[in-house]
Amino acid sequence: MQTALQRHMHNFPLAIKSAKALLSSCGVHPYSLLFAGLLHCNLEHPITPDTYLHITEENSNGWFYIEKTHGF
């Protein structure tokens, strides 16, 4: 999945329907990339084929700081 995304990352942000067409040649579905956390979208509106997907870029490991409150 990551290889397919890296190959096409210059095309993002991209609508789900366009991402599906683009990634189908690699055998990858955009929802798989969403579930894996490699892509994200705005969840304030219903998800449709026209919803734009964005590449998830890890920056400063924010999740780790949340866990700090639990003694980690």
Biopython code that builds the backbone (N, CA, C, O; Angstrom):
import numpy as np
from Bio.PDB.StructureBuilder import StructureBuilder

atoms = [
    (1, "MET", "N", (0.813, -1.188, 0.000)),
    (1, "MET", "CA", (0.000, 0.000, 0.000)),
    (1, "MET", "C", (0.863, 1.261, 0.000)),
    (1, "MET", "O", (0.591, 2.209, -0.737)),
    (2, "GLN", "N", (1.898, 1.264, 0.828)),
    (2, "GLN", "CA", (2.751, 2.453, 0.915)),
    (2, "GLN", "C", (3.467, 2.727, -0.396)),
    (2, "GLN", "O", (3.648, 3.883, -0.779)),
    (3, "THR", "N", (3.876, 1.669, -1.084)),
    (3, "THR", "CA", (4.557, 1.837, -2.369)),
    (3, "THR", "C", (3.617, 2.480, -3.388)),
    (3, "THR", "O", (4.019, 3.378, -4.128)),
    (4, "ALA", "N", (2.375, 2.022, -3.423)),
    (4, "ALA", "CA", (1.394, 2.596, -4.348)),
    (4, "ALA", "C", (1.150, 4.059, -4.011)),
    (4, "ALA", "O", (1.066, 4.899, -4.907)),
    (5, "LEU", "N", (1.037, 4.365, -2.733)),
    (5, "LEU", "CA", (0.795, 5.741, -2.323)),
    (5, "LEU", "C", (1.988, 6.627, -2.662)),
    (5, "LEU", "O", (1.806, 7.748, -3.138)),
    (6, "GLN", "N", (3.194, 6.148, -2.425)),
    (6, "GLN", "CA", (4.389, 6.931, -2.740)),
    (6, "GLN", "C", (4.488, 7.202, -4.243)),
    (6, "GLN", "O", (4.927, 8.273, -4.663)),
    (7, "ARG", "N", (4.083, 6.238, -5.027)),
    (7, "ARG", "CA", (4.135, 6.386, -6.484)),
    (7, "ARG", "C", (3.206, 7.498, -6.969)),
    (7, "ARG", "O", (3.489, 8.155, -7.971)),
    (8, "HIS", "N", (2.089, 7.709, -6.251)),
    (8, "HIS", "CA", (1.078, 8.662, -6.701)),
    (8, "HIS", "C", (0.887, 9.843, -5.758)),
    (8, "HIS", "O", (-0.068, 10.602, -5.925)),
    (9, "MET", "N", (1.749, 10.020, -4.792)),
    (9, "MET", "CA", (1.524, 11.053, -3.777)),
    (9, "MET", "C", (1.489, 12.469, -4.345)),
    (9, "MET", "O", (0.876, 13.352, -3.746)),
    (10, "HIS", "N", (2.122, 12.700, -5.466)),
    (10, "HIS", "CA", (2.113, 14.035, -6.064)),
    (10, "HIS", "C", (0.726, 14.415, -6.607)),
    (10, "HIS", "O", (0.496, 15.579, -6.933)),
    (11, "ASN", "N", (-0.196, 13.450, -6.708)),
    (11, "ASN", "CA", (-1.555, 13.709, -7.197)),
    (11, "ASN", "C", (-2.520, 14.150, -6.093)),
    (11, "ASN", "O", (-3.627, 14.598, -6.390)),
    (12, "PHE", "N", (-2.123, 14.032, -4.846)),
    (12, "PHE", "CA", (-3.014, 14.350, -3.729)),
    (12, "PHE", "C", (-2.859, 15.800, -3.309)),
    (12, "PHE", "O", (-1.780, 16.373, -3.460)),
    (13, "PRO", "N", (-3.945, 16.419, -2.772)),
    (13, "PRO", "CA", (-5.251, 15.857, -2.434)),
    (13, "PRO", "C", (-6.049, 15.496, -3.683)),
    (13, "PRO", "O", (-5.899, 16.098, -4.747)),
    (14, "LEU", "N", (-6.891, 14.500, -3.511)),
    (14, "LEU", "CA", (-7.618, 13.920, -4.636)),
    (14, "LEU", "C", (-8.965, 13.395, -4.147)),
    (14, "LEU", "O", (-9.052, 12.865, -3.039)),
    (15, "ALA", "N", (-10.015, 13.535, -4.954)),
    (15, "ALA", "CA", (-11.329, 12.997, -4.596)),
    (15, "ALA", "C", (-11.261, 11.471, -4.550)),
    (15, "ALA", "O", (-10.474, 10.856, -5.270)),
    (16, "ILE", "N", (-12.081, 10.873, -3.710)),
    (16, "ILE", "CA", (-12.087, 9.414, -3.560)),
    (16, "ILE", "C", (-12.279, 8.731, -4.917)),
    (16, "ILE", "O", (-11.583, 7.763, -5.224)),
    (17, "LYS", "N", (-13.220, 9.228, -5.731)),
    (17, "LYS", "CA", (-13.475, 8.564, -7.022)),
    (17, "LYS", "C", (-12.251, 8.640, -7.933)),
    (17, "LYS", "O", (-11.984, 7.704, -8.687)),
    (18, "SER", "N", (-11.516, 9.729, -7.873)),
    (18, "SER", "CA", (-10.306, 9.865, -8.689)),
    (18, "SER", "C", (-9.183, 9.003, -8.135)),
    (18, "SER", "O", (-8.419, 8.406, -8.892)),
    (19, "ALA", "N", (-9.085, 8.942, -6.816)),
    (19, "ALA", "CA", (-8.064, 8.100, -6.181)),
    (19, "ALA", "C", (-8.316, 6.628, -6.484)),
    (19, "ALA", "O", (-7.376, 5.863, -6.698)),
    (20, "LYS", "N", (-9.588, 6.234, -6.504)),
    (20, "LYS", "CA", (-9.932, 4.846, -6.823)),
    (20, "LYS", "C", (-9.469, 4.491, -8.228)),
    (20, "LYS", "O", (-8.889, 3.427, -8.445)),
    (21, "ALA", "N", (-9.725, 5.381, -9.181)),
    (21, "ALA", "CA", (-9.305, 5.135, -10.564)),
    (21, "ALA", "C", (-7.783, 5.108, -10.676)),
    (21, "ALA", "O", (-7.226, 4.266, -11.381)),
    (22, "LEU", "N", (-7.115, 6.019, -9.990)),
    (22, "LEU", "CA", (-5.660, 6.118, -10.054)),
    (22, "LEU", "C", (-4.977, 4.909, -9.419)),
    (22, "LEU", "O", (-4.020, 4.367, -9.973)),
    (23, "LEU", "N", (-5.471, 4.494, -8.262)),
    (23, "LEU", "CA", (-4.817, 3.421, -7.506)),
    (23, "LEU", "C", (-5.221, 2.018, -7.941)),
    (23, "LEU", "O", (-4.579, 1.042, -7.554)),
    (24, "SER", "N", (-6.272, 1.906, -8.737)),
    (24, "SER", "CA", (-6.742, 0.585, -9.149)),
    (24, "SER", "C", (-5.682, -0.186, -9.932)),
    (24, "SER", "O", (-5.641, -1.415, -9.878)),
    (25, "SER", "N", (-4.826, 0.530, -10.657)),
    (25, "SER", "CA", (-3.766, -0.143, -11.416)),
    (25, "SER", "C", (-2.746, -0.807, -10.489)),
    (25, "SER", "O", (-2.018, -1.711, -10.898)),
    (26, "CYS", "N", (-2.705, -0.352, -9.251)),
    (26, "CYS", "CA", (-1.785, -0.927, -8.254)),
    (26, "CYS", "C", (-2.478, -1.979, -7.391)),
    (26, "CYS", "O", (-1.839, -2.615, -6.553)),
    (27, "GLY", "N", (-3.786, -2.165, -7.594)),
    (27, "GLY", "CA", (-4.536, -3.125, -6.792)),
    (27, "GLY", "C", (-4.822, -2.628, -5.388)),
    (27, "GLY", "O", (-5.010, -3.430, -4.473)),
    (28, "VAL", "N", (-4.859, -1.308, -5.204)),
    (28, "VAL", "CA", (-5.090, -0.712, -3.887)),
    (28, "VAL", "C", (-6.356, 0.123, -3.945)),
    (28, "VAL", "O", (-6.585, 0.842, -4.918)),
    (29, "HIS", "N", (-7.180, 0.032, -2.911)),
    (29, "HIS", "CA", (-8.398, 0.825, -2.825)),
    (29, "HIS", "C", (-8.177, 1.960, -1.837)),
    (29, "HIS", "O", (-7.549, 1.751, -0.799)),
    (30, "PRO", "N", (-8.679, 3.156, -2.133)),
    (30, "PRO", "CA", (-8.461, 4.301, -1.238)),
    (30, "PRO", "C", (-8.950, 4.063, 0.191)),
    (30, "PRO", "O", (-8.354, 4.569, 1.141)),
    (31, "TYR", "N", (-10.037, 3.291, 0.350)),
    (31, "TYR", "CA", (-10.523, 3.030, 1.708)),
    (31, "TYR", "C", (-9.523, 2.212, 2.519)),
    (31, "TYR", "O", (-9.442, 2.366, 3.737)),
    (32, "SER", "N", (-8.772, 1.353, 1.862)),
    (32, "SER", "CA", (-7.723, 0.594, 2.560)),
    (32, "SER", "C", (-6.663, 1.543, 3.103)),
    (32, "SER", "O", (-6.157, 1.349, 4.208)),
    (33, "LEU", "N", (-6.328, 2.565, 2.327)),
    (33, "LEU", "CA", (-5.345, 3.553, 2.763)),
    (33, "LEU", "C", (-5.904, 4.416, 3.894)),
    (33, "LEU", "O", (-5.165, 4.820, 4.792)),
    (34, "LEU", "N", (-7.210, 4.697, 3.852)),
    (34, "LEU", "CA", (-7.852, 5.425, 4.950)),
    (34, "LEU", "C", (-7.805, 4.605, 6.233)),
    (34, "LEU", "O", (-7.429, 5.115, 7.288)),
    (35, "PHE", "N", (-8.188, 3.330, 6.141)),
    (35, "PHE", "CA", (-8.211, 2.457, 7.315)),
    (35, "PHE", "C", (-6.822, 2.248, 7.896)),
    (35, "PHE", "O", (-6.674, 2.059, 9.104)),
    (36, "ALA", "N", (-5.803, 2.279, 7.042)),
    (36, "ALA", "CA", (-4.421, 2.104, 7.492)),
    (36, "ALA", "C", (-3.842, 3.395, 8.070)),
    (36, "ALA", "O", (-2.750, 3.390, 8.639)),
    (37, "GLY", "N", (-4.576, 4.498, 7.922)),
    (37, "GLY", "CA", (-4.097, 5.778, 8.443)),
    (37, "GLY", "C", (-3.138, 6.500, 7.514)),
    (37, "GLY", "O", (-2.540, 7.504, 7.901)),
    (38, "LEU", "N", (-2.982, 6.005, 6.296)),
    (38, "LEU", "CA", (-2.071, 6.638, 5.347)),
    (38, "LEU", "C", (-2.717, 7.831, 4.648)),
    (38, "LEU", "O", (-2.027, 8.726, 4.160)),
    (39, "LEU", "N", (-4.051, 7.831, 4.607)),
    (39, "LEU", "CA", (-4.813, 8.953, 4.062)),
    (39, "LEU", "C", (-5.816, 9.399, 5.112)),
    (39, "LEU", "O", (-6.179, 8.626, 5.998)),
    (40, "HIS", "N", (-6.260, 10.635, 5.013)),
    (40, "HIS", "CA", (-7.328, 11.121, 5.884)),
    (40, "HIS", "C", (-8.235, 12.058, 5.099)),
    (40, "HIS", "O", (-7.878, 12.533, 4.021)),
    (41, "CYS", "N", (-9.422, 12.318, 5.661)),
    (41, "CYS", "CA", (-10.378, 13.214, 5.016)),
    (41, "CYS", "C", (-11.146, 13.974, 6.082)),
    (41, "CYS", "O", (-11.081, 13.647, 7.267)),
    (42, "ASN", "N", (-11.864, 14.978, 5.651)),
    (42, "ASN", "CA", (-12.686, 15.774, 6.543)),
    (42, "ASN", "C", (-13.904, 14.946, 6.953)),
    (42, "ASN", "O", (-14.663, 14.487, 6.098)),
    (43, "LEU", "N", (-14.089, 14.758, 8.250)),
    (43, "LEU", "CA", (-15.210, 13.961, 8.736)),
    (43, "LEU", "C", (-16.364, 14.822, 9.223)),
    (43, "LEU", "O", (-17.308, 14.315, 9.827)),
    (44, "GLU", "N", (-16.293, 16.115, 8.964)),
    (44, "GLU", "CA", (-17.381, 17.007, 9.362)),
    (44, "GLU", "C", (-18.558, 16.927, 8.390)),
    (44, "GLU", "O", (-19.635, 17.451, 8.674)),
    (45, "HIS", "N", (-18.353, 16.275, 7.250)),
    (45, "HIS", "CA", (-19.392, 16.108, 6.234)),
    (45, "HIS", "C", (-19.468, 14.636, 5.869)),
    (45, "HIS", "O", (-18.496, 13.905, 6.062)),
    (46, "PRO", "N", (-20.604, 14.184, 5.345)),
    (46, "PRO", "CA", (-20.701, 12.783, 4.909)),
    (46, "PRO", "C", (-19.637, 12.471, 3.852)),
    (46, "PRO", "O", (-19.307, 13.311, 3.014)),
    (47, "ILE", "N", (-19.116, 11.263, 3.912)),
    (47, "ILE", "CA", (-18.116, 10.836, 2.933)),
    (47, "ILE", "C", (-18.837, 10.387, 1.665)),
    (47, "ILE", "O", (-19.733, 9.544, 1.704)),
    (48, "THR", "N", (-18.427, 10.965, 0.551)),
    (48, "THR", "CA", (-18.995, 10.641, -0.757)),
    (48, "THR", "C", (-17.835, 10.398, -1.721)),
    (48, "THR", "O", (-16.679, 10.614, -1.356)),
    (49, "PRO", "N", (-18.122, 9.958, -2.932)),
    (49, "PRO", "CA", (-17.045, 9.792, -3.920)),
    (49, "PRO", "C", (-16.306, 11.098, -4.229)),
    (49, "PRO", "O", (-15.186, 11.073, -4.740)),
    (50, "ASP", "N", (-16.932, 12.238, -3.918)),
    (50, "ASP", "CA", (-16.305, 13.529, -4.176)),
    (50, "ASP", "C", (-15.493, 14.067, -2.996)),
    (50, "ASP", "O", (-14.893, 15.138, -3.091)),
    (51, "THR", "N", (-15.473, 13.324, -1.883)),
    (51, "THR", "CA", (-14.703, 13.732, -0.707)),
    (51, "THR", "C", (-13.216, 13.697, -1.032)),
    (51, "THR", "O", (-12.721, 12.733, -1.617)),
    (52, "TYR", "N", (-12.519, 14.743, -0.652)),
    (52, "TYR", "CA", (-11.083, 14.814, -0.926)),
    (52, "TYR", "C", (-10.281, 14.065, 0.128)),
    (52, "TYR", "O", (-10.543, 14.169, 1.326)),
    (53, "LEU", "N", (-9.308, 13.315, -0.345)),
    (53, "LEU", "CA", (-8.381, 12.572, 0.508)),
    (53, "LEU", "C", (-7.057, 13.317, 0.546)),
    (53, "LEU", "O", (-6.613, 13.882, -0.454)),
    (54, "HIS", "N", (-6.437, 13.305, 1.716)),
    (54, "HIS", "CA", (-5.151, 13.957, 1.913)),
    (54, "HIS", "C", (-4.175, 12.937, 2.486)),
    (54, "HIS", "O", (-4.567, 12.044, 3.238)),
    (55, "ILE", "N", (-2.929, 13.075, 2.134)),
    (55, "ILE", "CA", (-1.903, 12.184, 2.667)),
    (55, "ILE", "C", (-1.653, 12.551, 4.127)),
    (55, "ILE", "O", (-1.494, 13.723, 4.468)),
    (56, "THR", "N", (-1.623, 11.544, 4.967)),
    (56, "THR", "CA", (-1.341, 11.747, 6.381)),
    (56, "THR", "C", (0.158, 11.864, 6.557)),
    (56, "THR", "O", (0.919, 10.955, 6.223)),
    (57, "GLU", "N", (0.559, 12.991, 7.082)),
    (57, "GLU", "CA", (1.983, 13.211, 7.335)),
    (57, "GLU", "C", (2.216, 13.210, 8.837)),
    (57, "GLU", "O", (1.623, 13.999, 9.573)),
    (58, "GLU", "N", (3.073, 12.329, 9.270)),
    (58, "GLU", "CA", (3.381, 12.230, 10.689)),
    (58, "GLU", "C", (4.244, 13.420, 11.082)),
    (58, "GLU", "O", (5.289, 13.677, 10.484)),
    (59, "ASN", "N", (3.787, 14.135, 12.094)),
    (59, "ASN", "CA", (4.587, 15.253, 12.571)),
    (59, "ASN", "C", (4.560, 15.308, 14.088)),
    (59, "ASN", "O", (3.501, 15.485, 14.690)),
    (60, "SER", "N", (5.673, 15.164, 14.677)),
    (60, "SER", "CA", (5.940, 15.251, 16.114)),
    (60, "SER", "C", (5.220, 14.209, 16.972)),
    (60, "SER", "O", (5.149, 14.369, 18.190)),
    (61, "ASN", "N", (4.691, 13.160, 16.373)),
    (61, "ASN", "CA", (4.095, 12.067, 17.148)),
    (61, "ASN", "C", (3.163, 12.563, 18.240)),
    (61, "ASN", "O", (3.346, 12.219, 19.408)),
    (62, "GLY", "N", (2.166, 13.364, 17.882)),
    (62, "GLY", "CA", (1.218, 13.926, 18.832)),
    (62, "GLY", "C", (0.533, 12.889, 19.695)),
    (62, "GLY", "O", (0.205, 13.172, 20.847)),
    (63, "TRP", "N", (0.307, 11.692, 19.167)),
    (63, "TRP", "CA", (-0.355, 10.654, 19.956)),
    (63, "TRP", "C", (0.473, 10.267, 21.165)),
    (63, "TRP", "O", (-0.079, 9.918, 22.208)),
    (64, "PHE", "N", (1.777, 10.321, 21.042)),
    (64, "PHE", "CA", (2.653, 9.947, 22.146)),
    (64, "PHE", "C", (2.478, 10.900, 23.320)),
    (64, "PHE", "O", (2.505, 10.474, 24.474)),
    (65, "TYR", "N", (2.303, 12.163, 23.040)),
    (65, "TYR", "CA", (2.142, 13.151, 24.094)),
    (65, "TYR", "C", (0.819, 12.972, 24.825)),
    (65, "TYR", "O", (0.733, 13.267, 26.017)),
    (66, "ILE", "N", (-0.209, 12.498, 24.139)),
    (66, "ILE", "CA", (-1.472, 12.228, 24.784)),
    (66, "ILE", "C", (-1.296, 11.135, 25.823)),
    (66, "ILE", "O", (-1.837, 11.227, 26.924)),
    (67, "GLU", "N", (-0.550, 10.110, 25.479)),
    (67, "GLU", "CA", (-0.314, 8.989, 26.374)),
    (67, "GLU", "C", (0.523, 9.376, 27.586)),
    (67, "GLU", "O", (0.521, 8.664, 28.591)),
    (68, "LYS", "N", (1.225, 10.475, 27.504)),
    (68, "LYS", "CA", (2.032, 10.917, 28.618)),
    (68, "LYS", "C", (1.202, 11.077, 29.887)),
    (68, "LYS", "O", (1.710, 10.868, 30.988)),
    (69, "THR", "N", (-0.064, 11.446, 29.746)),
    (69, "THR", "CA", (-0.933, 11.628, 30.898)),
    (69, "THR", "C", (-1.192, 10.315, 31.636)),
    (69, "THR", "O", (-1.633, 10.317, 32.785)),
    (70, "HIS", "N", (-0.918, 9.202, 30.972)),
    (70, "HIS", "CA", (-1.107, 7.884, 31.580)),
    (70, "HIS", "C", (0.191, 7.299, 32.137)),
    (70, "HIS", "O", (0.240, 6.133, 32.528)),
    (71, "GLY", "N", (1.238, 8.122, 32.167)),
    (71, "GLY", "CA", (2.499, 7.668, 32.726)),
    (71, "GLY", "C", (3.401, 6.953, 31.754)),
    (71, "GLY", "O", (4.347, 6.288, 32.175)),
    (72, "PHE", "N", (3.142, 7.065, 30.473)),
    (72, "PHE", "CA", (3.995, 6.400, 29.470)),
    (72, "PHE", "C", (5.137, 7.297, 29.087)),
    (72, "PHE", "O", (5.966, 6.922, 28.258)),
]
sb = StructureBuilder()
sb.init_structure("model")
sb.init_model(0)
sb.init_chain("A")
sb.init_seg("    ")
for serial, (resi, resn, name, xyz) in enumerate(atoms, 1):
    if name == "N":
        sb.init_residue(resn, " ", resi, " ")
    sb.init_atom(name, np.array(xyz, "f"), 0.0, 1.0, " ", f" {name:<3s}", serial, name[0])
structure = sb.get_structure()
